[in-house]
Amino acid sequence: MSIRTSIPKFIGGLAVLSLVTSIEATTFIDPESQTSWLGQGVQSSSGLFKEACVKGEWVEFNNQSLTFNYQDNKSARQSLREVSGGVAASVNLGLFGGGVSVQMHTRLEENENTASVVFRLSYKSKQITLQNRSYTTLGKSLIGQKPKKIEADCGDEYIDHIQLGNELYFVSQMVFSSKEEYEKFITKIKVRVLFFTTTSSITEEFYRYAQSGRYSIKVLSPNPLPQTIYDIVGDDGEMSCFPGNVKSIGACVQSNALIMDYLLSPDGYKEWLLNDNNLGVNYLNSSNYEKTGHSEYAGVVAPDVSDLINLQTSFREVLTRQFALRNIIQAYAEVPARNQIEYHALLLDVNSNITLLESAMSNCKSNPIVNLCQTEMDYAMEQLIPISL
């Protein structure tokens, strides 16, 4: 993917373009990030990219780590909090460009009829930093200019640190047609053990209590996935099995075991991660010009964009809810039942809502002005089809 060229623009998001501000730096999470962004100017308060006003040498540091997290009752909201690192005050940017990434995380969403287990792998590889810095031609031309002029062209910070790695979520999920069936299942089955175990006793028990639900396994990542994963679950990273068919359920159980073996094997996923071509960017760090030695840019600060941030946050919450509804409705629509036709109709409605919201966000992304974006949001909200489960 080539580096973006239009200025200004929003840094798109991994479900959120998260920002954590401190006195000296900001951390961004963006699956479209590239090493060529080092030196790029950024407005820390809004996530707007600016021109590159500094340049330097790329220096690599190896500091590898692979962490595992395993839990049940996963939700999109929990996932977003984990990925953003517990962003202070829940300040999440990049909403107007984050539809695809929001969808990824809401595929973890559940309701009171859903049981799920999530196995998360987070790999950090080498870090790349920008050192021995100097000004670009544009940067030099702005020396001595007023802080507002410098901020308008260069932002108040610049990207000086990139963390390479990979994030992967392996999800096993059961969606039941009723709360009663769900409660039967979780009473008899130890969910934490069930989804990643294939012993004959647990498998038999699973078959007995999984006759009224839709079982799916999903492998989600904002980064590249190994071909081995796609070979097991399909090109969209998801495989579904249906009630009343022991053979079908068995196929999901077997695929589950194959994926776990691959993820935990020394010559499987771990070996695949050793190839730099298979890595994405986990996060970016930007630093303040003056505080990192560029004293010619003293006094440059980001403008207050709190109204825009609040609007973005509200927009994201609405979109997240619609994607969460689609995840559940789609599961119901695939389970043979008397009300299956009803869920197919609801699926059309929720897809219509998502299209409407994404169109409004696209308009805001191209012209991020509070009043105009508020009008876009108000119109979208008025047109949304009410959906309840």
N, C-alpha and C positions, 0 to 999 in steps of 0.2 A: 504494500500500500504506500503510495507516495505521500510526502508531507503536504499538509494543506497549504493553500496559497492565498486564499482570500482573508483579508484583515479588515475589521475585527471579526471574531467568530467565537462561538462557545466551544469549549472542550467537551466533546460528547461524553457520555457516562456509562459506566458499568452498572447499570441500574441506578446508580447515583454518581454524579461527579462530586465526590466528597471533598470537602476542604476542611483542614484542621489548622487554624491560625494560631501563631504564637508571635512573640515580639519580632522574631527574625525570619520566619519561614512559613510556607504553606505546603501541605501535602495534598496532591490530587490523585484520584484513581480514575483511569480511563483506558479501556481496552484497545483503543485506537492509537495509543501512545507509541512513539518511535524514538530511537536513540538520536535521530536527526533533530529532535526538538530541543536538544541541549543548547542553551544560549537564548532560546526564544523568550521574548518578553511576555509577561502575563499580568493582568489586573487581578490581584489576589482576592478582592472583595466580590468579584462577579464571575471569574473564570473566563473572561474575554482574553483571547490571544492578541498580542501586539507584535510589533516588529522585533527582530533580533538586533539588539544594540550592543551586545558583548559576544565575544567568541573566545575560544581557548583550546587547550589540549584535552582529549578524552582519555581519562585514566581509569583502568579497570581494577577492581578489587574482588577477590573471590571470598565469599562468606556464605557457603551453602548450608541450607537447613531444610528439612522436610518434616512438617508437623501433621498430625492426624487428629481429627475431632469427630466424635461419634455421639449422636443424640437422636432421640425420638421427638415427636410432636414439633416438628420443624415448621416454621412459617416464613413467608417472604420477608416480613418485618425483621425477624431475628436474623435472617441471612444478610439483609442490608446492613444491619447494625454491626455484624461481624466483619463484613467486607470493608466497611468504612472505618473500622477500628474504634467504634464508639465515639462518633463525631460529637464534639461538645455542642450542646444546644440544638442538635439535629440539623445543623446547617448543611443542606445538600443542594448542590448546584447541578447544572447541566440538564435540567428537566426538559427543556425544549428539544433536546437532541437525544433523549434517553429511552425512547419507546422500546427498542429491541432489547436493551439490557434489562429494563424493567420486566419485560416478558419472561426473561430467563429466570429471574428470581421469584416471580409469582408462580412459576411452575412448581415451586416448593410448597405453595399455599395449601392449607387444609381447612376444613370446617368441622363441625361437631360429628360428622359422619365419616371422618377420615382418620386413618392411622398411618403414620409414616415414620421412616427411619432415614437419617441422612449421615453419610460417611463423607467427610470433607478432608481433602488433601491440599495442603498449601506448601508450595515449594518456592524457596528463595534461592536464586543463583547469584551470579556476579552483579556487582554494582558498578555503574559508570558515572564518574563525576567530571565536572568541567573545571580544570585547573589552569594556572598560568594565563589568566584571562587578560584580554585587552579589548578596547572598543572597536566595533565595526565602523565602517565609513559613516553610516548614519549616526551611530553612537557618538562619534567624535564631533559631528556637526551640531549636536545638541548640547555640548558642554557650554555652560554659561547661560543656557536658556532657563526660563522660569520653570519651577517644578510642575505646573499644570501642563505645560507644553511637553516636557519629558514624559510625564505619565500618559499623555494622550498618544504618544508614538511608541513608547517603550514599556508602558506599564510601570508598576512600582516594584516588581520583582522579576526575576528571570529563572528559567529552569536550569538547575545546576547539578541535579542528582537523579539518576534513574535506577530503579531496582528491577532486574529481570527475574522472571520466574513463571509459575503456572498455578492456577487455581482450578480445582475439580470437585464437583459435588456428585456423589453417587446416591441416588434416591430410590428407596423401595416404598411404594405407597399402595394402600388399599382404600378404595372409596366405596362405601356401602349405600344401598338404596334407602336405608332408614337408620335412625339413631338406635333403635332397638337391636338391629343386626350388628351394628358397630359395637355396642356395649357387650353383646354376647361374645364377640370376637376378642376384645381386649381383656375380658374376664377369663377366657380359657387359654388364650395364647400370650406368651411372653414376647411382645413385639420386638424388643431389643435383640432377642436371640433368634426369633423366627426368620426374619428376612435374609439373614446371612448364614443360615445353617441348613444343611440338606440331609440330616440324619433321617432314617426311615420313620421313626416315631413322630418327629416334629412335622415331617412332610405329610404324613397321614392325618395328623390333627389339623394341619393347615387346610387340607382338602375338605375336611368335614365342615369347617367354619367359614370357608371362603366361597361358598356357593352363591352368596347373594351380593358379592362385591366385584369390583373391577380392580385387578392387580396390575400394577405397572412398575417398570424399572426405568430410571432415567439417568443419563450421565450428562451433566450440564457443566459448561465452562465458558468463560469469556475469552479463553485462550485456545490455541489449537488442541485437538484431541487426537490420540493415536488411532491409526487405521484399524488396529485390533479391536478397539471399542466399537467402531462402526460395523465391523464384520459381525459382531455379536448381537447388537441391538438395532442396527439399521442406520440409515444416513441421517435421520433426525435425532439420533441419540436417545430414542425412547422405544420401549417394547411393551405392549399391553397383552394381558391374558384375561379370559372371561370366565364367569361362573358356569357350572354345569358341564364343564369339559376338563376332565382330569388331565388329559394329554396336553391341553393348552397351558393349564396351570403348571404342569411339570416342565414345560419348555421355559417358562419364566424362572422357575426355581433353578433349573440347570444353568441358564444364562447368568443368573445372579452369582452362582458359584464360580463360573468362568471369569466374570469380571473381577470378583474379589481376589481370585488366584492371580490374575494379571496385575492388579494394583499392588499386591503385597509381595509378589515374587521379585527377587533381586535382579533377574534378567528380564523383567517385564516393564512396567511403567517407570520404575526407578531408572532403568538403563535408558529408556526413551528420553527421559528428561536431561540426560547428559549431553544431548545434541542441542547446541544453542539455537539451531533453526526451528526447534520445537517449542521455544519459549516465547512468552509475551512479556509485557511490561506490567509488573504488579502495581507500581505507583511511581509518581514523579514528586520531587521536592523542588520548590522554588525558594530563592533567598532574596532578601532586600538588598538593593544596590548599595546604599550607603553603609550598611552594617557589615558588608563583606568586602569593603575596601574601595568601593567606587565612590569616593567622597565628592567627585564632581557632580553627582546626582543627589546631593544632600537635600533633605526635606521633601522628597517625592513620596506621596502617600496615595493609597487607593481611595476613590470617592465612595460615599455612602450609597449603597444600592440595596438597603434593607427592604424597601418596598418591592423591588423586583425579586429578591430572594423569597419573600413571603408568598408572592404570587406563584413563583416556581414550585415552592413546597406544596401549596394547595393543589396545583395542577397535578403534581406527581401522585399525591394521595388519591385523587380521583381515578387516575389511570391505573394505579396499582390495584385498586379495588376492582376495576373492570377486568383486568387480566386474571386476578384471583378468581373471580366469578367464572371466567371462561375455563380455567383449569378444572374447576369442580363440575361445571355443566358438561364439558366435553367428556369427562369420565362417566357421568350419568347417561349421556347420549349413546355411549358405546356398550352399555350393559343392557342386554335384552330384557325388557320389562314392559308392562302395560302402558306406562307413561313415557316410553322412549320417544315417541313422536313429539310430546310436549317439550322435552329437553332439546330436541333438534330445532324447534322453533325458538327456544330461548337462546340457543347458540347463534342463530342468525341475528337476534337482537343485540347480544353482547358484542358480536363482531362489528355490527353497525356502530355501536357506541365507541368502540376502540378506534375505528376509522375516523370518526368525527373528532375525537380528542387528538389523535395524531396529526390530523390536518390542521387543527388550531395551533398545536405546538409547533408545527413546521412554519406556520405564518409568524409566530412569535420569534422563532429562531432567526428568521430572516430580517426581523425588525424588532429587536428587544427593547421596546419602549413601554413603560408601565401602563399608561392609559390605553394604548392600542392592544396590548396583551390582555388587559382586563376585559376589554370589549370582546376579544376572541374567546376568552374563557366563559364569560357570561352567556354568549350565544351558544357555545357548546353545551353548557350545563342545561340550558333551556330545551335543547333538542334531544338530550339523553332519554332513552327508553327506560323506565323504571323496571328493575329486575330484583326479585327476591327469591330466596330458596328456603 
